[in-house]
Amino acid sequence: MKSIEVVAGIIFFKNQILCVQRPESKHQYISKKFEFPGGKVEPEETKIEALQRELLEELNIIPAIKSLYLTVEHTYPDFKVTMHGFLCEVDSKALSLREHISQEWLKPEELNQLDWAAADIPIVQKLQSNH
Ligand SMILES: Nc1nc2c([nH]c(=O)n2[C@H]2C[C@H](O)[C@@H](COP(=O)(O)OP(=O)(O)OP(=O)(O)O)O2)c(=O)[nH]1
């Protein structure tokens, strides 16, 4: 089975976190699910470089990347993902949604209102337990 390494930004503005909705996909299990923005790490780039690149490409933002929060391994029906979630901060909510179909800024305790990609659930649970 294919394995991918993904970085994702848990992006805070004050006490709110950016949640973005994926477009429709051939993989029903991730289609229109909410996620933390990011993407695959390319060969020859560090995780931080990959995250900076993805956030600029997808949202046109340059957040401060603070620290690694949680690494999750999840097996979907067609591939296995290792996802590194990094705590990030922005000083404005301004962004351009270039790939996602919607966005929400939610407090940690509100995150379970959304339909998350399965790999994100451990991160959502940790954020909710720490608020
Ligand atoms: N960015 C991101 N991807 C996630 C999350 N949760 C989750 O299961 N994924 C999965 C969905 C995708 O299969 C994969 C990320 O790949 P992607 O297609 O978004 O990455 P990319 O921007 O590099 O895409 P591409 O070059 O293939 O178009 O990880 C998450 O919170 N953030």
The ligand as a Tripos MOL2 file, in Angstrom:
@<TRIPOS>MOLECULE
LIG
   32    34     1     0     0
SMALL
NO_CHARGES

@<TRIPOS>ATOM
      1 N1         -3.1770   18.6390    4.3080 N.pl3     1 LIG1
      2 C1         -3.8260   17.7080    4.9940 C.ar      1 LIG1
      3 N2         -3.9920   16.4780    4.4590 N.ar      1 LIG1
      4 C2         -4.6560   15.5830    5.2090 C.ar      1 LIG1
      5 C3         -5.1790   15.9010    6.4820 C.ar      1 LIG1
      6 N3         -5.8010   14.7990    6.9770 N.ar      1 LIG1
      7 C4         -5.7030   13.8170    6.0430 C.ar      1 LIG1
      8 O1         -6.1380   12.6830    6.1190 O.2       1 LIG1
      9 N4         -4.9910   14.2990    4.9660 N.ar      1 LIG1
     10 C5         -4.6770   13.5040    3.7830 C.3       1 LIG1
     11 C6         -5.5380   13.8980    2.6190 C.3       1 LIG1
     12 C7         -4.6250   13.7000    1.4310 C.3       1 LIG1
     13 O2         -4.7860   12.3730    0.9760 O.3       1 LIG1
     14 C8         -3.2300   13.8510    1.9940 C.3       1 LIG1
     15 C9         -2.6430   15.2100    1.6950 C.3       1 LIG1
     16 O3         -2.4750   15.3040    0.3700 O.3       1 LIG1
     17 P1         -2.9070   16.5750   -0.4780 P.3       1 LIG1
     18 O4         -3.4170   16.0370   -1.7520 O.co2     1 LIG1
     19 O5         -3.7570   17.5040    0.2860 O.co2     1 LIG1
     20 O6         -1.4830   17.2180   -0.6010 O.3       1 LIG1
     21 P2         -0.8430   18.0780   -1.7420 P.3       1 LIG1
     22 O7         -1.3280   19.4630   -1.5860 O.co2     1 LIG1
     23 O8          0.6260   17.8180   -1.6360 O.co2     1 LIG1
     24 O9         -1.5030   17.4410   -3.0400 O.3       1 LIG1
     25 P3         -1.0770   17.1500   -4.5090 P.3       1 LIG1
     26 O10         0.2740   17.7250   -4.7280 O.co2     1 LIG1
     27 O11        -1.1400   15.6520   -4.6180 O.co2     1 LIG1
     28 O12        -2.1790   17.7940   -5.2980 O.co2     1 LIG1
     29 O13        -3.3470   13.6930    3.4080 O.3       1 LIG1
     30 C10        -4.9910   17.1890    7.0050 C.ar      1 LIG1
     31 O14        -5.4100   17.5460    8.1110 O.2       1 LIG1
     32 N5         -4.3110   18.0690    6.2250 N.ar      1 LIG1
@<TRIPOS>BOND
     1     1     2 1
     2     2     3 ar
     3     2    32 ar
     4     3     4 ar
     5     4     5 ar
     6     4     9 ar
     7     5     6 ar
     8     5    30 ar
     9     6     7 ar
    10     7     8 2
    11     7     9 ar
    12     9    10 1
    13    10    11 1
    14    10    29 1
    15    11    12 1
    16    12    13 1
    17    12    14 1
    18    14    15 1
    19    14    29 1
    20    15    16 1
    21    16    17 1
    22    17    18 2
    23    17    19 1
    24    17    20 1
    25    20    21 1
    26    21    22 2
    27    21    23 1
    28    21    24 1
    29    24    25 1
    30    25    26 2
    31    25    27 1
    32    25    28 1
    33    30    31 2
    34    30    32 ar
@<TRIPOS>SUBSTRUCTURE
     1 LIG1         1 GROUP 0 **** ****
